[in-house]
Amino acid sequence: MDMGNIGGSFARPQYTSQKPAKRTDAMKLAEALNAQAGQAAETPEEMRLREQQEREARKAAEEEERRKKLQQKQQEKQEQLAMLKQELENSNEQAEAIGDEFKVYARCLTIASRISRGDTVPLKDMKYLAENEPDLFKQAILLRMPNDHPKKHKSVLDDDEEQQTEQTSESGESAAPEVSQPTEQAPGIPEEIAAEE
């Protein structure tokens, strides 16, 4: 046995096989699509350009959609604002009307309380009360208390209301409704006092 050959040099086989280049899934898909379409395979640079263009197109579409949604929201807010302005105007008109009605009623109450206390009230105030609150006028006349020292009051009406009262009385409308005397004696008044009146 030749021991020298045991640890000696012997030729090692040389492997010359080259490994194939790794292909990515995207490349495989692109090659398959191109093969089906009868076109040559895209190079990786062409694929990158195409993918970049697709991304830019998607971003542009998303931006356009966002812009449309924003415009729609702005339009809805403008419509809501217009509705709120209209409601505010309506409520202001109603408040003014209610305020005017309240002023008229407050003046009528003042006049009626003066009449029922037996104080002297200007004729135009009595006409105003009779036109605006005829029931209150009747009650004030019926509940009028005798007063030995009546206080003479000035008119509670403004100049505008005085002119309106005068115009209605001049136009032929009855300024004061007819107040009928009660046929029965009011409860709580003795018969002697009722007979004196």
TARAKA-V571550 format. One record per residue. N is the residue number from 1. SS is DSSP state (a for helix, b for strand, c for the rest). PHI is phi in radians with two decimals (none if undefined). Layout:
# TARAKA-V571550
((N	SS	PHI) (N	SS	PHI))
This chain:
# TARAKA-V571550
((1	c	none) (2	c	-1.66) (3	c	-1.40) (4	c	-1.28) (5	c	-1.47) (6	c	-1.18) (7	c	-1.70) (8	c	-1.35) (9	c	-1.63) (10	c	-2.34) (11	c	-1.37) (12	c	-1.59) (13	c	-1.25) (14	c	-1.69) (15	c	-1.67) (16	c	-1.96) (17	c	-1.28) (18	c	-1.78) (19	c	-1.34) (20	c	-1.26) (21	c	-1.16) (22	c	-1.23) (23	c	-1.94) (24	c	-1.43) (25	a	-1.08) (26	a	-1.12) (27	a	-1.17) (28	a	-1.07) (29	a	-1.12) (30	a	-1.12) (31	a	-1.13) (32	a	-1.13) (33	a	-1.12) (34	a	-1.17) (35	a	-1.13) (36	a	-1.18) (37	a	-1.44) (38	c	1.39) (39	c	-1.83) (40	c	-1.33) (41	c	-1.15) (42	c	-1.31) (43	c	-1.40) (44	a	-1.02) (45	a	-1.21) (46	a	-1.12) (47	a	-1.09) (48	a	-1.09) (49	a	-1.10) (50	a	-1.11) (51	a	-1.09) (52	a	-1.13) (53	a	-1.11) (54	a	-1.11) (55	a	-1.09) (56	a	-1.12) (57	a	-1.15) (58	a	-1.10) (59	a	-1.08) (60	a	-1.12) (61	a	-1.15) (62	a	-1.12) (63	a	-1.12) (64	a	-1.11) (65	a	-1.14) (66	a	-1.08) (67	a	-1.11) (68	a	-1.11) (69	a	-1.10) (70	a	-1.12) (71	a	-1.09) (72	a	-1.11) (73	a	-1.10) (74	a	-1.11) (75	a	-1.13) (76	a	-1.08) (77	a	-1.14) (78	a	-1.13) (79	a	-1.12) (80	a	-1.11) (81	a	-1.12) (82	a	-1.11) (83	a	-1.11) (84	a	-1.13) (85	a	-1.10) (86	a	-1.11) (87	a	-1.11) (88	a	-1.12) (89	a	-1.09) (90	a	-1.09) (91	a	-1.18) (92	a	-1.14) (93	a	-1.11) (94	a	-1.13) (95	a	-1.12) (96	a	-1.13) (97	a	-1.12) (98	a	-1.15) (99	a	-1.09) (100	a	-1.13) (101	a	-1.08) (102	a	-1.14) (103	a	-1.08) (104	a	-1.08) (105	a	-1.13) (106	a	-1.11) (107	a	-1.11) (108	a	-1.08) (109	a	-1.10) (110	a	-1.08) (111	a	-1.11) (112	a	-1.10) (113	a	-1.15) (114	a	-1.17) (115	a	-1.13) (116	a	-1.18) (117	a	-1.36) (118	c	1.59) (119	c	-1.39) (120	b	-1.52) (121	c	-2.11) (122	c	-1.04) (123	a	-1.07) (124	a	-1.14) (125	a	-1.18) (126	a	-1.13) (127	a	-1.10) (128	a	-1.05) (129	a	-1.10) (130	a	-1.14) (131	a	-1.33) (132	a	-1.57) (133	c	-2.38) (134	a	-1.11) (135	a	-1.15) (136	a	-1.15) (137	a	-1.08) (138	a	-1.08) (139	a	-1.13) (140	a	-1.11) (141	a	-1.18) (142	a	-1.16) (143	c	-1.66) (144	c	-1.07) (145	c	-1.70) (146	c	-1.18) (147	c	-2.35) (148	c	-1.23) (149	c	-2.19) (150	c	-1.22) (151	c	-1.53) (152	b	-1.62) (153	c	-1.73) (154	c	-1.46) (155	c	-1.20) (156	c	-1.61) (157	c	-1.48) (158	c	-1.39) (159	a	-1.09) (160	a	-1.09) (161	a	-1.21) (162	a	-1.12) (163	a	-1.15) (164	a	-1.12) (165	a	-1.12) (166	a	-1.14) (167	a	-1.14) (168	a	-1.20) (169	a	-1.26) (170	a	-1.31) (171	c	-1.32) (172	c	1.77) (173	c	-1.32) (174	c	-1.29) (175	c	-1.33) (176	c	-2.16) (177	c	-1.27) (178	c	-1.24) (179	c	-1.86) (180	c	-1.49) (181	c	-1.32) (182	c	-1.16) (183	c	-1.40) (184	c	-1.82) (185	c	-1.35) (186	c	-1.17) (187	c	-1.14) (188	c	1.55) (189	c	-1.86) (190	c	-1.07) (191	a	-1.13) (192	a	-1.19) (193	a	-1.22) (194	a	-1.15) (195	a	-1.25) (196	a	-1.19) (197	c	-1.24))
